[in-house]
Amino acid sequence: MTITWADFEKIEIRVGTIIAVEQFPKARNPSFKLSIDFGEEIGIKKSSAQITALYSPDALIGTQIAAVINFPPKQIANFMSECLVLGAVQGKEVTLITLDKPSKNGLRIS
């Protein structure tokens, strides 16, 4: 499916830093609850992420990631996910899309 440039511009992909990670035992698939700092303008958003196969909570703290921040919130078990963390999916393994150089939280990825 081909989309237009205008379609792509509607998607807000932003830089955020993971500041807290919790286990999420109520999720259907193994997941973490993430708190992500997107800077002063956007603030902190929460996300459920099925990234337990390749990452530990301690290793995730301070990691800068890319996430879609303008989807509507989604209820996952007893948790409201407010953004979609992006990653490459291969089976049950998800490799996060991260930044190779520190960037300001909240910057738009285009």
MDAnalysis code that builds the backbone (N, CA, C; Angstrom):
import MDAnalysis as mda
import numpy as np

u = mda.Universe.empty(330, n_residues=110, atom_resindex=np.repeat(np.arange(110), 3), trajectory=True)
u.add_TopologyAttr("name", ["N", "CA", "C"] * 110)
u.add_TopologyAttr("resid", np.arange(1, 111))
u.add_TopologyAttr("resname", ["MET", "THR", "ILE", "THR", "TRP", "ALA", "ASP", "PHE", "GLU", "LYS", "ILE", "GLU", "ILE", "ARG", "VAL", "GLY", "THR", "ILE", "ILE", "ALA", "VAL", "GLU", "GLN", "PHE", "PRO", "LYS", "ALA", "ARG", "ASN", "PRO", "SER", "PHE", "LYS", "LEU", "SER", "ILE", "ASP", "PHE", "GLY", "GLU", "GLU", "ILE", "GLY", "ILE", "LYS", "LYS", "SER", "SER", "ALA", "GLN", "ILE", "THR", "ALA", "LEU", "TYR", "SER", "PRO", "ASP", "ALA", "LEU", "ILE", "GLY", "THR", "GLN", "ILE", "ALA", "ALA", "VAL", "ILE", "ASN", "PHE", "PRO", "PRO", "LYS", "GLN", "ILE", "ALA", "ASN", "PHE", "MET", "SER", "GLU", "CYS", "LEU", "VAL", "LEU", "GLY", "ALA", "VAL", "GLN", "GLY", "LYS", "GLU", "VAL", "THR", "LEU", "ILE", "THR", "LEU", "ASP", "LYS", "PRO", "SER", "LYS", "ASN", "GLY", "LEU", "ARG", "ILE", "SER"])
u.atoms.positions = np.array([
    [0.836, -1.174, 0.000],
    [0.000, 0.000, 0.000],
    [0.886, 1.244, 0.000],
    [0.593, 2.156, -0.857],
    [1.310, 3.418, -0.931],
    [0.520, 4.476, -0.182],
    [1.243, 5.294, 0.599],
    [0.595, 6.422, 1.272],
    [1.151, 7.711, 0.672],
    [0.455, 8.790, 0.932],
    [0.916, 10.085, 0.447],
    [1.828, 10.722, 1.487],
    [2.542, 11.750, 1.059],
    [3.387, 12.499, 1.994],
    [2.513, 13.100, 3.097],
    [1.329, 13.564, 2.732],
    [0.401, 14.132, 3.715],
    [0.006, 13.093, 4.761],
    [-0.166, 11.828, 4.336],
    [-0.469, 10.755, 5.291],
    [0.676, 10.601, 6.287],
    [1.904, 10.565, 5.778],
    [3.078, 10.383, 6.639],
    [3.219, 11.540, 7.625],
    [2.942, 12.747, 7.181],
    [3.090, 13.915, 8.048],
    [2.129, 13.892, 9.237],
    [1.067, 13.110, 9.159],
    [0.116, 13.006, 10.266],
    [0.670, 12.193, 11.426],
    [1.667, 11.351, 11.151],
    [2.233, 10.476, 12.184],
    [3.314, 11.239, 12.937],
    [3.118, 11.391, 14.254],
    [4.106, 12.083, 15.076],
    [5.018, 11.052, 15.729],
    [6.198, 10.895, 15.159],
    [7.217, 10.018, 15.735],
    [8.201, 10.924, 16.455],
    [8.372, 10.701, 17.745],
    [9.187, 11.582, 18.570],
    [10.259, 10.794, 19.336],
    [11.299, 11.519, 19.722],
    [12.376, 10.976, 20.548],
    [11.937, 11.042, 22.005],
    [12.142, 9.947, 22.721],
    [11.863, 9.920, 24.154],
    [12.890, 9.093, 24.878],
    [13.039, 9.349, 26.175],
    [13.971, 8.592, 27.016],
    [13.182, 7.772, 28.021],
    [13.470, 6.483, 28.086],
    [12.806, 5.600, 29.051],
    [13.311, 5.956, 30.442],
    [12.375, 6.310, 31.338],
    [12.767, 6.721, 32.688],
    [12.326, 5.722, 33.762],
    [11.399, 4.820, 33.430],
    [10.955, 3.807, 34.394],
    [10.441, 2.591, 33.636],
    [10.692, 1.416, 34.230],
    [10.260, 0.148, 33.632],
    [9.687, -0.728, 34.736],
    [8.519, -1.292, 34.492],
    [7.896, -2.227, 35.430],
    [7.508, -3.498, 34.692],
    [7.517, -4.611, 35.408],
    [6.979, -5.848, 34.854],
    [5.477, -5.660, 34.642],
    [4.906, -6.368, 33.683],
    [3.474, -6.243, 33.386],
    [2.858, -7.641, 33.322],
    [2.678, -8.280, 34.484],
    [2.187, -9.659, 34.502],
    [0.759, -9.838, 33.990],
    [-0.054, -8.790, 33.979],
    [-1.438, -8.916, 33.516],
    [-1.566, -8.861, 31.992],
    [-0.500, -8.509, 31.299],
    [-0.543, -8.471, 29.831],
    [-0.663, -9.893, 29.288],
    [-1.340, -10.038, 28.164],
    [-1.524, -11.347, 27.539],
    [-0.188, -11.957, 27.114],
    [0.689, -11.123, 26.559],
    [2.031, -11.564, 26.154],
    [3.054, -10.884, 27.057],
    [4.203, -11.521, 27.300],
    [5.203, -10.907, 28.187],
    [5.530, -9.470, 27.751],
    [5.384, -8.545, 28.697],
    [5.542, -7.124, 28.383],
    [6.095, -6.361, 29.578],
    [6.571, -5.156, 29.274],
    [6.946, -4.193, 30.301],
    [6.015, -2.990, 30.197],
    [5.816, -2.310, 31.339],
    [5.193, -0.999, 31.357],
    [6.334, 0.011, 31.344],
    [6.332, 0.904, 30.376],
    [7.379, 1.907, 30.258],
    [6.834, 3.289, 30.559],
    [7.634, 4.110, 31.238],
    [7.383, 5.546, 31.343],
    [8.457, 6.219, 30.520],
    [8.025, 7.090, 29.595],
    [8.949, 7.680, 28.627],
    [8.835, 9.196, 28.687],
    [9.968, 9.859, 28.843],
    [10.021, 11.314, 28.901],
    [10.196, 11.862, 27.486],
    [9.197, 12.626, 27.020],
    [9.244, 13.244, 25.699],
    [9.523, 14.741, 25.781],
    [10.063, 15.209, 26.891],
    [10.438, 16.612, 27.034],
    [9.322, 17.468, 27.591],
    [9.669, 18.744, 27.804],
    [8.743, 19.682, 28.463],
    [7.429, 19.868, 27.718],
    [7.475, 19.974, 26.419],
    [6.270, 20.269, 25.643],
    [5.258, 19.115, 25.664],
    [5.752, 17.881, 25.625],
    [4.881, 16.704, 25.538],
    [4.703, 16.044, 26.900],
    [5.765, 15.957, 27.669],
    [5.709, 15.361, 28.994],
    [6.011, 13.866, 28.982],
    [5.557, 13.197, 30.014],
    [5.802, 11.765, 30.183],
    [4.587, 10.992, 29.704],
    [4.841, 9.986, 28.891],
    [3.780, 9.099, 28.407],
    [4.129, 7.672, 28.799],
    [3.095, 6.854, 28.915],
    [3.273, 5.444, 29.285],
    [3.002, 4.560, 28.079],
    [3.684, 3.423, 28.057],
    [3.485, 2.476, 26.963],
    [3.684, 1.053, 27.479],
    [2.929, 0.138, 26.899],
    [3.159, -1.279, 27.114],
    [3.989, -1.768, 25.930],
    [5.070, -2.498, 26.222],
    [5.953, -2.936, 25.145],
    [6.338, -4.400, 25.325],
    [6.144, -5.182, 24.271],
    [6.499, -6.606, 24.281],
    [7.968, -6.758, 23.878],
    [8.853, -6.328, 24.775],
    [10.291, -6.309, 24.480],
    [11.085, -7.127, 25.492],
    [10.419, -8.027, 26.194],
    [11.076, -8.775, 27.270],
    [12.071, -9.821, 26.773],
    [11.964, -10.239, 25.516],
    [12.866, -11.281, 25.004],
    [14.308, -10.784, 24.890],
    [14.489, -9.503, 24.586],
    [15.840, -8.988, 24.343],
    [16.323, -7.956, 25.367],
    [15.434, -7.487, 26.242],
    [15.808, -6.395, 27.143],
    [15.440, -6.708, 28.589],
    [16.261, -6.188, 29.505],
    [15.961, -6.257, 30.938],
    [15.564, -4.855, 31.384],
    [14.777, -4.746, 32.444],
    [14.366, -3.414, 32.909],
    [15.548, -2.481, 33.176],
    [16.571, -2.974, 33.862],
    [17.712, -2.117, 34.196],
    [18.420, -1.597, 32.952],
    [18.529, -2.419, 31.916],
    [19.227, -2.009, 30.696],
    [18.434, -0.959, 29.913],
    [17.128, -0.889, 30.106],
    [16.292, 0.041, 29.348],
    [16.315, 1.466, 29.889],
    [16.557, 1.618, 31.180],
    [16.542, 2.951, 31.790],
    [17.599, 3.828, 31.107],
    [17.163, 5.002, 30.659],
    [18.063, 5.946, 29.994],
    [18.181, 5.755, 28.495],
    [17.536, 4.724, 27.951],
    [17.599, 4.472, 26.512],
    [16.699, 5.448, 25.772],
    [17.233, 6.077, 24.737],
    [16.423, 6.943, 23.888],
    [15.825, 6.117, 22.770],
    [14.521, 6.259, 22.606],
    [13.767, 5.461, 21.636],
    [12.952, 6.365, 20.720],
    [12.371, 5.756, 19.697],
    [11.423, 6.434, 18.817],
    [10.037, 5.870, 19.109],
    [9.043, 6.755, 19.168],
    [7.678, 6.312, 19.445],
    [6.674, 7.191, 18.725],
    [5.551, 6.576, 18.346],
    [4.424, 7.322, 17.792],
    [3.614, 7.826, 18.976],
    [3.426, 9.151, 19.030],
    [2.761, 9.715, 20.211],
    [1.343, 10.209, 19.935],
    [0.873, 10.126, 18.685],
    [-0.470, 10.674, 18.416],
    [-1.518, 9.615, 18.055],
    [-1.300, 8.378, 18.504],
    [-2.380, 7.398, 18.459],
    [-3.292, 7.648, 19.653],
    [-4.568, 7.254, 19.582],
    [-5.402, 7.357, 20.783],
    [-4.917, 6.351, 21.827],
    [-5.113, 6.645, 23.115],
    [-4.722, 5.686, 24.154],
    [-5.397, 4.334, 23.927],
    [-4.689, 3.264, 24.313],
    [-5.202, 1.908, 24.122],
    [-5.153, 1.162, 25.450],
    [-6.293, 0.572, 25.825],
    [-6.380, -0.209, 27.063],
    [-5.753, -1.572, 26.828],
    [-4.764, -1.913, 27.657],
    [-4.130, -3.226, 27.615],
    [-4.205, -3.782, 29.035],
    [-5.058, -4.787, 29.215],
    [-5.361, -5.322, 30.552],
    [-5.809, -4.143, 31.429],
    [-5.133, -3.911, 32.552],
    [-5.522, -2.836, 33.472],
    [-4.668, -1.577, 33.283],
    [-4.083, -1.409, 32.100],
    [-3.113, -0.345, 31.841],
    [-3.517, 0.422, 30.579],
    [-3.348, 1.743, 30.604],
    [-3.650, 2.569, 29.437],
    [-2.332, 2.954, 28.764],
    [-2.119, 2.424, 27.566],
    [-0.914, 2.718, 26.790],
    [-1.164, 3.988, 25.984],
    [-0.243, 4.967, 26.101],
    [-0.444, 6.289, 25.506],
    [0.402, 6.551, 24.263],
    [1.313, 5.651, 23.956],
    [2.158, 5.825, 22.765],
    [2.619, 4.446, 22.299],
    [3.146, 4.398, 21.077],
    [3.619, 3.140, 20.501],
    [5.128, 3.223, 20.296],
    [5.858, 2.442, 21.071],
    [7.309, 2.370, 20.935],
    [7.617, 1.566, 19.676],
    [8.537, 2.060, 18.863],
    [8.834, 1.421, 17.587],
    [10.003, 0.449, 17.689],
    [9.879, -0.651, 16.959],
    [10.939, -1.649, 16.935],
    [10.801, -2.559, 15.736],
    [11.871, -3.267, 15.451],
    [11.879, -4.262, 14.376],
    [11.435, -5.591, 14.969],
    [10.441, -6.225, 14.355],
    [9.836, -7.437, 14.900],
    [10.272, -8.653, 14.101],
    [10.792, -9.647, 14.838],
    [11.120, -10.942, 14.241],
    [10.618, -12.006, 15.198],
    [9.461, -12.561, 14.876],
    [8.838, -13.535, 15.775],
    [8.460, -12.857, 17.083],
    [8.963, -13.392, 18.200],
    [8.673, -12.809, 19.513],
    [9.758, -11.834, 19.964],
    [10.755, -11.616, 19.123],
    [11.824, -10.678, 19.464],
    [11.578, -9.330, 18.804],
    [11.648, -8.285, 19.623],
    [11.499, -6.920, 19.126],
    [12.768, -6.156, 19.469],
    [13.424, -5.638, 18.444],
    [14.610, -4.811, 18.636],
    [14.178, -3.354, 18.552],
    [14.357, -2.621, 19.639],
    [13.925, -1.227, 19.679],
    [14.668, -0.370, 18.666],
    [13.964, 0.602, 18.127],
    [14.599, 1.621, 17.304],
    [15.127, 2.671, 18.276],
    [16.446, 2.770, 18.349],
    [17.103, 3.680, 19.282],
    [17.945, 4.691, 18.514],
    [18.446, 5.683, 19.234],
    [19.281, 6.710, 18.619],
    [20.752, 6.407, 18.906],
    [21.613, 6.653, 17.935],
    [23.030, 6.379, 18.155],
    [23.768, 7.563, 18.777],
    [23.126, 8.730, 18.824],
    [23.693, 9.913, 19.471],
    [22.594, 10.538, 20.343],
    [22.965, 11.085, 21.496],
    [21.954, 11.723, 22.356],
    [21.231, 12.844, 21.604],
    [19.916, 12.900, 21.778],
    [19.098, 13.936, 21.167],
    [18.142, 14.491, 22.200],
    [17.611, 15.668, 21.940],
    [16.667, 16.297, 22.848],
    [15.349, 15.527, 22.819],
    [14.839, 15.212, 24.010],
    [13.536, 14.545, 24.092],
    [12.465, 15.409, 23.449],
    [11.595, 14.759, 22.673],
    [10.487, 15.454, 22.039],
    [10.749, 15.820, 20.590],
    [12.014, 15.733, 20.143],
    [12.292, 16.053, 18.739],
    [11.498, 15.131, 17.831],
    [10.995, 15.705, 16.750],
    [10.219, 14.938, 15.788],
    [11.157, 14.184, 14.853],
    [10.834, 12.941, 14.583],
    [11.589, 12.130, 13.634],
    [10.860, 12.205, 12.304],
    [11.626, 12.508, 11.257],
    [11.004, 12.626, 9.938],
    [11.905, 11.992, 8.898],
])
